[in-house]
Amino acid sequence: MGELRLTGGRLKGRKIRVPDNADARYTSSKVRAAIFNLVGDIEGCEVLDLFAGAGSLSVEALSRGAKRAVCVEKSGRMAEMLKENLKKMGLDKDCVVLNMDVIYAVPALASKEDAFDLILMDPPYDKGYVSMTLEILRSQSICRSETLLVVEHSKRERLPDFINPESVRSKLYGDTAVSLIACG
């Protein structure tokens, strides 16, 4: 088992567990800190974390003052590790973990009229998930007027044409691109 250190908020410096898995890619501390510096104050925000993995982005968001988080993770093993990390940090009452595929989770949340202030998305790189997921988000009503969407993706993977380039701010960190998209 590996560990990732939280970069900010009330739990700064604490570590969450992540599996040693050659197939998984975890957001580095540098990129996580950069994401939350770009996003700014998230005090009281409601967060949706898609492709949540072991929960580094959602735990970081809750540490930094988010009110609640909903995490979507398809892998049962990763969803269990995420639940363990939340419990260890005392955040299990502030976060719901949906062990299901994003293509089903987003419509399910929309059908319950759930909406979010911040949507975090860190899918596997170069597999087409960015375009597919943005299309699903576009077709569902889970954004508020000021919702910010943060997409972590490979610098080789372009955002789909339906995303207005004027609504996007991107930064590069090695092979990783972080794109902030204003949904409103």
Buried (B, 14 or more C-beta within 10 A) or exposed (E): EEEBEBBBBEBEEBBBBBBEBEEBBBBBBEBBBBBBEBBEEBEEBBBBBBBBBBBBBBBBBBBBBBBBBBBBBBBEEBBBBBBBBBEBBEBBEBBBBBBBEBBEBBBEBBEEEBBBBBBBBBBBBEEEBBBBBBEBBEEBEBBBEEBBBBBBBBBEBEBEEEBEEEEBEBBEBEEBBBBBBBBE
